[in-house]
Amino acid sequence: MADFVLPVQYLRLIAELLAGMRVDVPAWLGRHGWDEAGLAQAEGALPYAAFQALMRDALASTDEPALGLLVGERLRINTHGMLGYAAMNSRSLREALVLFERFVPVRTTLVTVRHEVEGEQVRVHFEPARPLDELEPLVCEAVMLTVKNLVDHITMGACPVRQACFRWPEPAYVALAASMFRCDVRYDAGWSGLVLPLAGLDQPLSTADPASAEEAVRLCQRELDRRHAEDGLANRVRRLLLDKPTGFPSLVVTARLFNMTPRTLHRRLQDEGTSFAALLDEVRHQLALQHLKARQLSLQEIAFHLGYTDPANFRRAFKRWEGVAPSAYALEAARQRSRT
């Protein structure tokens, strides 16, 4: 699987949105090596660096901080290919949520989706799969709004979303967010996701077509298997480490999990231009940024979660990554959030 997945058709939709906002789309694309003809004919996935550059430029060109909401409002079920079709034909909302959790990497590797039952409610979590920095609100708001609209569509209002929660501070466009989500909206919630009533999770859906859903799931699985088959060992090791955000497996254990010797694992990673130590360092860096932005753990707790027995070693590593101490980074991140 490619390290980053985002179908080009999403970029086409964003280009249409920007055109309606009177942005010079040819100039916007041209600044990043694209043109309208190439975009219309392009197939496959958008590179991550191109995605970052285009989205930052789109925010600057529109001067619209709520751009993610506007993108999410334009995303419909048929935008999401076989995954959207499978969800639409699911027998219950629980089945649709499980499909999204399982197959969202087929559509994008920007976020992960998971749901959990908590008392009489269901929390659907949307978590960045990589550091998104200032693009996190744009991405999460777009994904969450499109999933919220999908839930409304397939349940026909029988399982209304009660709340939309975001882990960053309340923006100036909070009233717009509330009107578009059409439910209670909370910021500075410590997590990002949707809250639904448990009672509606297993109600039969009138749109259900088990045979069509089964065929769509088969096609989604085929695509997921194809992406895994194209995957490099470095990406597989990276995902393994990210799946173990505490208690990272050692080189020896990782090699055993991939059914090879430590020497073979080391050699194959070298062939891909990296090493186990470099991948572990990269994952620690990524998780450190996420923890500091979430503001839920102390620096000592973050150091422990990342496998540093001495917090001083974590501080040294972070200064090597970012050029500043973790406390200074957290303070600056808080300042930036307050200006959002």
N, C-alpha and C positions, 0 to 999 in steps of 0.2 A: 504494500500500500504506500502510495506517495505520502511524504511527511505532512503535506498540506493538500486538502481536497476542497474545492469550491467550484462547482460547474460554471462555465462561462455564461450560461443563460441568466444567472443572477446578475452578472455585470450588465448584460443587455437591459434587464429590467431597471437597474439603477440608472443607466444612461437615459432611458425614457423618462424616468422621474426627474432627472436633472434638466433635461430638455424642457420639460413643462415648467421648471422653475427658472427658465431663461438663462441657464448656464450654457456657455459656448462648449457644447459637448465635443466637437472635433478638436478644439484646443485642449480641453481636459484630457482626452485620450492621447493626443499627440505628445503632451508633456511626458508621457510614460511609455512611449513606443507603440501605441495602438492607433488604429484609425477605424472609422465606422464600417468600411467595407470588410476589413479584417475581422472586426468584432462580429459582424453578421454571419461570416462564414466559419468562425472559429468553433472548434469542437474541443471537448475535454475539459481539463481543470485549469483554473487560474493560479499562477505561482503566488506564493505567500508574499514575497517582497512586492510584487505588482499590486496585490490586494491592499497592502498597507499604504503604499504610496497613493493609489487611486482614492482610497477612502479618506485619507488625511486631506488630500487636495479637494475632494468633494465637500468636506466640512468647511474648509476655508473658502471655497468658491461660492457656496450657498449662504454662508454665515448663519446656518440653521442647526442649532445644537440638538434639535429633536429629529434629526435626519433619520435615525434608526427607526423611530416610530412610523415615519412616512414610508420607509422601505417595507417595514413589516405589514403595513396596511395594504400594500400592493401585492404581497405574496399570498397566493391562493393554493388550494390543494393540488391543482394540476401543475403548479410550479415545481413541486417536489417529486415529480416522476413516479416511479413505482412505489416509493415509500408512501407518498400521499395517497395513492390508489389503494394500497394495502390498508392504511389507516381508515380510509373512508368505508371500506367493506368489512371492517372488523366487527366481531359479534358484540363487543362491549368496549367501554372506554378503557378498562384495564388492559385489554388485549391491544388496543391501539397504542397505549403508553409503552407497553413492553416492546412493541415493534419499533417505536421511535428510539428507545434506549438501545436496542440491538443494532438498528440499521442507520442511525443518524450519521455514522462515518461514511456511508455511501454518498451522502449529500454534502456534508462538510465536516472537517476535523477542527473547526474553530471552537466548538462547545461539546460538552457531554450532557446527556439527559438522564436523570434517574428519578424514580418516585419512591416515596415511603409513606406508610400509614402511621398517623400520629393521632391516637384517640378516634374522634369521629370525623377527622379530616385527612385529606391526602395532600402531601407536599410534593410538587414536581420541581426538582432542582435543575437549574441550568448553570453549568460551571465552565469557565474558560478552560480549554484544553491546552492552552499556551498563554504566555503573558501577552495580553492585548493592549496594555497600557491605556492611553487616552481613548482607544477605540472600543473599550469594553462596553460602555453604555450603548453605543451605536449597535454593536453586534448583538448584545443580549436583549435589548429592547426590540430589535427587529425579529429575532428568533422567538422570543416569548410572545410577542403580539400575534405572529402568524400561528403559533401553536394554540394560543387562546382562541383565535378565530376558528381554527380547525375543530377544537373541542365544541365550540358553540354550534358549528355546522353539523357535525356527526351526531351530537346529542339533541339537536333541535331545541336547545335551551333547557333540557331536562336535568342537566347537571351544570348549573351556572358556576363559573369561576368566582370565588368569593373575594379573593385578594391577589394582587400582584405585588411582589416584594422585590426590592433592589438593595444591594449592599452598599451603594454609594450615596452621598448626601443628596438631599432634595434639590432638583434643578429649578430654574426659573419657569420651565414649561410644565410644572406639575399638573396644572389644570388641564392642559392638553392631553397629558398621559392618562389622567383619570377619565376624560371623555372618550378616548380611543379604546382603553381597556374595558370601559363600562363596568367598573367594579372599584372597590376600595384599593387605593394605591399607597404603598408604604415605602419610604426611602430610609436609608441608614438602618436597614432591617437585619444586617449581618449575613444575609444570604440573598440569592436571586432566584425567584421562581414563582409558581402559581399555587394557590391553595384552593382545593375543591372539596365538596362534601363526599365523605366516604359512601354515603347511601346511594350515590349515583354511579359508582365505579363499575358495578357489575350488572347494571340494568341493560337488557337487550336493546340493541340499536336498530331502528327501523331501516337504516341504510345498509344493514349487514347483507353480505353475499359471501358465504364461506368459501365457495368454489373459486370465486374471483380473488378473494383474499389469499387463499392458498397458492394460487398461481403467481400473484404479485410477490408474496413472500419468497417463493422459489426463485424468482428473478432477482430479488434483492440479495438473497443468499449467494446466488451465482456471481453477482457483481462484487459482493464483499469478499468472496473466495478469490476472485480474480485479482482484486487489489492486494490481498494478503500474499498471493503467489508472486506478485511483482515487488513485494516488500524486500528491503535490504535487512541484513542482520542488525545493523546499527539501530534502525528504527524499531525493530522488535525488542532489542535490549532496552532502548529508551522507554518504550511503552511499559515494559515489565517493571522498570524502576519507578515510573510514574504511578503504576498501579499499587506500589508498595510505598506510600509516602512516609512511612516510618518503618524502621527495621529493614533497610535495603539489603537484598541478598548479596553475598560476596561473589567474587569472580568464580570461585569454585562451585558455589551453589547455582549461579546463573548458568554456567557451562553445563551442569547436570540437568537443569531444566530444559536446555536446548539439545540434550542428548549428544554432547560432545565433550572432549577434554578441555581443561582450561587453556592448554597450549593451542589447541585448534581454534578456540574462541578468540584468543588473543591474535592469532595469525589472521583470521578472517576479518576481524575488526580493523587490523592494520591495513588489509587490502582495501578496505572502504575508507581509509584515511583517518581513522580515529582509534580510540582505545577504550577499555572498560572504565579506566580512571577518568578519562575526558568526558564520557557520557554521564558518569555519576556526578561529576562536577557540574555539568550542564543542568542536570535534573535538580540538584540542590539549589543552584542559582534560580531556576524557574520557580521552584516551590518557595524559596525565601522571599522572592518578590510578591508572590501571592499572599503569603502569611502576613507580610508587613502591610500590604494594602488592606487586608481584611481587618487588621487591628484587633484580633481576637486572642492572640497569644503574646506573652511577654518575650523579650529577646532571648531569655534563658530557655523558655519553653520551645521557641523556634529552633534554637541550637540543638536541643535534645531531640526534637522530631526529625531533624536533618542528620542525626547521627554524630554530632559533635559532643564529645564528653566534656570538653572545656569550652565555655562560651567565647573565650578569647580567640580560639581557633576559628570559630564562626565569624567573629568580627574581622579577623584578618582576611579570611576568604571573601567576605562580602566587599571589603574595601578593594580587593583585587578585581572583583567582578565589576563594581560600579564606580570605584574611585572615591567613594565616601563611606563613612561608617553607617551601619544599618539604622541607628537612631536618627541620623541626619536625613537619610533617605525616607524614613517613615514620616518625619516632620514635613518634608517637602511634599510628599504624596498627600498628606492631610491638607496642606495649604492649597494644592491644586484642586482637590475635591471641593474645598470651600468656595473656590472661585467658579466651579462648574454651574 
